[in-house]
Amino acid sequence: MDSTPQVGIVGAGGIAPPHIEGWLALGAEVGILRRTGADALAEQYRIRIHDSLDALLDASEIVDIVSPTPSHPDIAQAAFDRGRHVVCEKPLALTASDAQAMTDAAHAAAVRLFPAHVVRYFDGYRRLHEQRETVGRMLELTFRRTVAAPSAAWFYSQELGGGLIRDLMIHDLDQALWLAGPVAEVSATQDRADEQPPVSAHVTLTHVNGAISHVRADWFGPETPFRSQVEVVGADGALRFGTDELGGAREGYLPPASDLDPYRAQLADFLDALRTGRDARVTPEDGVAAVALVDAAYASLASGHPVVL
């Protein structure tokens, strides 16, 4: 790969700025596909704007997909067909089968696919993962994530690729897998339909190793600060982390700013993985596994019963 990465951004919503800022901090040349909101971002960050996906693909080595979830597979396939590596915001796709198809297509094209599960790059979560064996046999994990609800209507519609579990809770479903391993059973409840805030959901995971994860996510009103917490309890001790430790709660659905920017860290990890040939901290298989838990949680909501994997 060239020493100056050539990156094309597809998507201009609220998650686009952290990705753009991360790439620019890493010295990349960045372009963005023209769509609603992209002109303002191009002007703000002084990046190129492309009028078509083909033009963006011509100019890019890496395509960073930050558009709504249903669009991910087609954009990724177009990139794979042109031999481009792909960074894709979580979730990879609407369903685990679609996410697996993306993974298979990347492998067939001999390019890399990186699911952007940014919470793995929060320093506190990374340290907790590194120390997890100090608690002994894991017994119970508890996750809580509360943010201001998004304003765009599609976030609330499962049919349009949104939904609280798919869009927000997937961060902690991925954390549960990263910390405690594969899951045998999923049970989910939600207090109301995804129409407008407040919306809260609770998912219980029974891991293959016997540990139980309790995962809660909330979309609350517009003044709600971002907050997340995790506790891991084992036979020999406990570990805890919360974003309150970073100081300075931030309104909206992005975490408080810190010196160790997790968005830049995840992109730096992917770049290093490309240059060295190693796996990134998040693999395509991790992305598929997280979507599979989302599928199971929604199946449990629909049936009112636990889902056995």
C-alpha positions as CSV (number, residue, x, y, z in Angstrom):
1,M,0.0,0.0,0.0
2,D,1.1,3.6,-0.7
3,S,2.5,5.5,2.2
4,T,-0.4,7.9,1.8
5,P,-3.7,6.0,2.0
6,Q,-6.3,7.0,-0.6
7,V,-9.7,6.7,1.2
8,G,-13.2,7.2,-0.2
9,I,-16.0,7.8,2.3
10,V,-19.6,6.7,1.4
11,G,-22.1,8.3,3.8
12,A,-22.5,11.7,5.3
13,G,-24.4,11.2,8.5
14,G,-23.4,11.8,12.1
15,I,-20.8,9.1,12.2
16,A,-19.0,10.4,9.1
17,P,-17.0,13.2,10.9
18,P,-15.2,10.9,13.4
19,H,-14.1,8.7,10.5
20,I,-13.0,11.6,8.3
21,E,-11.1,13.2,11.2
22,G,-9.5,9.8,12.0
23,W,-8.3,9.3,8.4
24,L,-7.0,12.9,8.1
25,A,-5.0,12.5,11.4
26,L,-3.4,9.4,9.9
27,G,-2.3,11.3,6.8
28,A,-4.7,9.9,4.3
29,E,-6.1,11.7,1.3
30,V,-9.8,11.5,1.7
31,G,-12.7,11.9,-0.7
32,I,-16.5,11.6,-0.1
33,L,-19.4,10.5,-2.3
34,R,-21.8,13.4,-3.1
35,R,-25.0,12.9,-1.3
36,T,-27.1,14.9,1.2
37,G,-24.7,16.5,3.7
38,A,-21.5,15.6,1.8
39,D,-20.9,19.0,0.3
40,A,-20.9,20.6,3.8
41,L,-18.4,17.9,5.0
42,A,-16.2,18.3,2.0
43,E,-16.0,22.1,2.6
44,Q,-15.5,21.7,6.4
45,Y,-12.7,19.2,6.1
46,R,-11.4,20.4,2.7
47,I,-11.6,16.9,1.1
48,R,-12.5,15.9,-2.4
49,I,-16.1,15.2,-3.4
50,H,-17.0,12.6,-6.1
51,D,-20.1,12.7,-8.1
52,S,-20.4,8.9,-8.5
53,L,-19.4,5.7,-6.8
54,D,-17.4,4.8,-9.8
55,A,-15.4,8.0,-9.5
56,L,-14.8,7.4,-5.8
57,L,-13.7,3.9,-6.5
58,D,-11.3,5.1,-9.2
59,A,-9.6,7.4,-6.7
60,S,-9.5,5.1,-3.6
61,E,-7.6,2.2,-2.2
62,I,-9.9,1.9,0.8
63,V,-13.7,2.5,0.8
64,D,-15.1,3.5,4.2
65,I,-18.8,2.8,4.3
66,V,-20.7,4.9,6.9
67,S,-24.1,4.9,5.1
68,P,-27.3,3.3,6.5
69,T,-27.1,-0.5,7.0
70,P,-29.2,-1.7,4.1
71,S,-26.8,-0.1,1.6
72,H,-23.7,-1.8,3.0
73,P,-23.6,-5.0,0.9
74,D,-24.0,-3.4,-2.5
75,I,-21.4,-0.7,-1.8
76,A,-19.0,-3.3,-0.4
77,Q,-19.5,-5.6,-3.4
78,A,-18.8,-2.7,-5.8
79,A,-15.6,-2.0,-3.9
80,F,-14.6,-5.7,-3.8
81,D,-15.2,-6.0,-7.6
82,R,-12.7,-3.2,-8.1
83,G,-10.1,-4.7,-5.7
84,R,-10.7,-2.1,-3.0
85,H,-10.4,-2.8,0.8
86,V,-13.5,-1.9,2.8
87,V,-14.0,-0.4,6.3
88,C,-17.7,-0.8,7.2
89,E,-19.5,0.7,10.1
90,K,-21.4,-1.7,12.3
91,P,-23.5,-3.6,11.7
92,L,-22.0,-5.2,8.6
93,A,-25.5,-5.9,7.2
94,L,-29.1,-6.4,8.1
95,T,-28.7,-10.2,8.7
96,A,-26.0,-12.6,9.6
97,S,-26.4,-14.3,6.2
98,D,-25.8,-11.0,4.4
99,A,-22.8,-10.2,6.6
100,Q,-21.4,-13.7,5.8
101,A,-21.9,-13.1,2.1
102,M,-19.9,-9.8,2.4
103,T,-17.2,-11.7,4.2
104,D,-17.1,-14.4,1.6
105,A,-17.0,-11.8,-1.2
106,A,-14.0,-10.0,0.3
107,H,-12.2,-13.3,0.6
108,A,-12.9,-14.2,-3.0
109,A,-11.6,-10.9,-4.1
110,A,-8.5,-11.2,-2.0
111,V,-9.2,-7.9,-0.2
112,R,-9.8,-7.0,3.4
113,L,-13.1,-6.2,5.2
114,F,-12.9,-4.5,8.5
115,P,-16.1,-4.2,10.7
116,A,-15.8,-0.9,12.6
117,H,-16.7,-2.0,16.1
118,V,-15.2,1.0,17.7
119,V,-15.8,0.1,21.3
120,R,-13.0,-2.5,21.1
121,Y,-10.7,0.5,20.7
122,F,-11.8,2.4,23.8
123,D,-8.7,2.1,26.1
124,G,-10.8,1.1,29.1
125,Y,-12.5,-1.7,27.3
126,R,-9.2,-2.9,25.8
127,R,-7.6,-3.0,29.3
128,L,-10.5,-4.9,30.7
129,H,-10.2,-7.4,27.9
130,E,-6.5,-7.8,28.6
131,Q,-7.2,-8.4,32.3
132,R,-10.3,-10.6,31.9
133,E,-8.5,-13.8,33.0
134,T,-7.7,-12.2,36.4
135,V,-11.3,-12.7,37.5
136,G,-11.1,-16.4,37.1
137,R,-14.1,-18.3,35.8
138,M,-16.5,-15.8,34.5
139,L,-19.9,-15.7,36.1
140,E,-21.8,-12.6,35.1
141,L,-21.2,-9.7,32.8
142,T,-23.4,-6.5,32.9
143,F,-23.4,-3.9,30.1
144,R,-25.4,-0.6,30.0
145,R,-25.3,1.9,27.1
146,T,-27.5,5.1,27.2
147,V,-27.4,7.8,24.5
148,A,-29.6,10.6,23.1
149,A,-31.9,9.1,20.6
150,P,-31.1,9.7,16.9
151,S,-33.4,12.1,15.0
152,A,-33.6,10.3,11.6
153,A,-36.7,8.1,11.4
154,W,-34.9,5.1,9.8
155,F,-33.0,4.4,13.0
156,Y,-36.2,3.3,14.6
157,S,-37.4,0.9,11.9
158,Q,-36.1,-2.7,11.8
159,E,-37.3,-2.9,8.2
160,L,-35.1,0.0,7.2
161,G,-32.1,-1.3,9.0
162,G,-32.5,0.4,12.3
163,G,-33.8,-0.6,15.7
164,L,-32.2,0.0,19.1
165,I,-30.7,-3.5,19.4
166,R,-29.2,-3.4,15.9
167,D,-28.0,0.1,15.9
168,L,-26.8,0.7,19.5
169,M,-26.8,-2.5,21.6
170,I,-24.7,-4.3,19.0
171,H,-21.6,-2.6,20.5
172,D,-22.1,-4.4,23.8
173,L,-23.2,-7.6,22.1
174,D,-19.8,-7.6,20.4
175,Q,-18.2,-6.8,23.8
176,A,-19.9,-9.8,25.4
177,L,-18.5,-12.1,22.6
178,W,-15.1,-10.5,22.9
179,L,-15.0,-11.0,26.7
180,A,-16.9,-14.2,27.3
181,G,-16.9,-16.0,24.0
182,P,-19.6,-17.8,22.0
183,V,-23.3,-17.7,23.0
184,A,-25.7,-20.6,23.3
185,E,-29.0,-18.8,24.0
186,V,-30.4,-15.3,23.6
187,S,-33.5,-13.8,25.3
188,A,-34.7,-10.3,24.6
189,T,-37.3,-7.8,25.8
190,Q,-38.1,-4.3,24.8
191,D,-40.3,-1.8,26.5
192,R,-42.0,-0.3,23.4
193,A,-42.0,-0.3,19.7
194,D,-39.1,1.6,18.0
195,E,-41.1,4.7,17.1
196,Q,-39.6,7.5,19.2
197,P,-37.7,7.9,22.5
198,P,-37.6,6.7,25.2
199,V,-36.9,3.2,24.0
200,S,-35.1,0.6,26.2
201,A,-34.1,-3.0,25.5
202,H,-32.6,-5.8,27.5
203,V,-30.9,-8.9,26.1
204,T,-29.7,-11.8,28.2
205,L,-27.0,-14.0,26.7
206,T,-26.1,-17.4,28.0
207,H,-22.5,-18.1,26.9
208,V,-21.2,-21.6,26.0
209,N,-18.9,-21.4,29.0
210,G,-21.8,-20.8,31.4
211,A,-21.3,-17.1,31.9
212,I,-24.4,-14.9,31.7
213,S,-24.4,-11.4,30.1
214,H,-27.0,-8.8,30.8
215,V,-27.0,-6.2,28.1
216,R,-29.2,-3.0,28.3
217,A,-29.4,-0.1,25.8
218,D,-31.5,3.0,26.0
219,W,-32.4,5.8,23.6
220,F,-33.5,8.7,25.7
221,G,-34.2,12.4,25.1
222,P,-32.1,14.9,23.2
223,E,-30.2,16.2,26.3
224,T,-29.1,12.8,27.4
225,P,-25.3,12.5,27.7
226,F,-23.5,9.5,26.2
227,R,-22.8,6.9,28.9
228,S,-21.7,3.3,28.9
229,Q,-20.6,0.9,31.6
230,V,-19.4,-2.7,31.9
231,E,-18.8,-5.0,34.9
232,V,-17.3,-8.5,34.7
233,V,-17.7,-10.7,37.7
234,G,-15.8,-13.9,38.1
235,A,-15.0,-16.5,40.7
236,D,-11.9,-14.6,41.7
237,G,-12.8,-11.0,41.4
238,A,-14.4,-8.3,39.3
239,L,-13.5,-5.7,36.7
240,R,-15.3,-2.5,35.8
241,F,-15.1,0.4,33.3
242,G,-17.4,3.3,32.5
243,T,-17.1,6.3,30.2
244,D,-17.7,8.5,33.2
245,E,-14.1,7.8,34.0
246,L,-13.1,9.7,30.8
247,G,-14.6,12.9,32.3
248,G,-16.8,15.4,30.6
249,A,-20.0,13.7,29.5
250,R,-21.0,14.7,26.0
251,E,-24.5,15.1,24.6
252,G,-25.6,13.0,21.6
253,Y,-24.7,9.5,20.6
254,L,-20.9,9.9,20.4
255,P,-18.6,9.2,23.4
256,P,-16.7,11.9,25.4
257,A,-13.6,13.1,23.7
258,S,-10.3,11.7,25.0
259,D,-6.6,11.8,24.1
260,L,-6.8,8.3,22.8
261,D,-9.4,8.7,20.0
262,P,-10.9,5.3,19.4
263,Y,-12.0,6.1,15.9
264,R,-8.5,7.0,14.9
265,A,-7.2,3.9,16.7
266,Q,-9.4,1.5,14.9
267,L,-8.4,3.0,11.5
268,A,-4.7,2.9,12.5
269,D,-5.1,-0.8,13.4
270,F,-6.7,-1.6,10.1
271,L,-4.0,0.3,8.2
272,D,-1.3,-1.6,10.1
273,A,-3.1,-4.9,9.4
274,L,-3.0,-4.1,5.7
275,R,0.6,-3.3,5.7
276,T,1.8,-6.3,7.8
277,G,-0.7,-8.9,6.7
278,R,-1.9,-9.6,10.3
279,D,-5.5,-9.7,11.5
280,A,-7.0,-6.5,12.8
281,R,-8.4,-6.5,16.3
282,V,-11.9,-6.9,14.7
283,T,-12.2,-9.6,12.0
284,P,-15.0,-10.1,9.5
285,E,-16.0,-13.2,11.5
286,D,-16.5,-11.0,14.6
287,G,-18.7,-8.7,12.6
288,V,-20.8,-11.7,11.4
289,A,-21.1,-13.1,15.0
290,A,-22.4,-9.8,16.3
291,V,-25.1,-9.6,13.6
292,A,-26.1,-13.2,14.4
293,L,-26.8,-12.1,18.0
294,V,-28.9,-9.2,16.8
295,D,-30.8,-11.6,14.6
296,A,-31.4,-13.9,17.6
297,A,-32.5,-11.0,19.8
298,Y,-35.1,-9.8,17.3
299,A,-36.3,-13.4,16.8
300,S,-36.7,-13.6,20.6
301,L,-38.6,-10.4,20.7
302,A,-41.0,-11.6,17.9
303,S,-41.6,-15.0,19.6
304,G,-41.5,-14.0,23.2
305,H,-39.2,-17.0,23.9
306,P,-35.4,-17.5,24.2
307,V,-33.6,-18.5,21.0
308,V,-31.1,-21.3,21.0
309,L,-28.1,-20.9,18.7
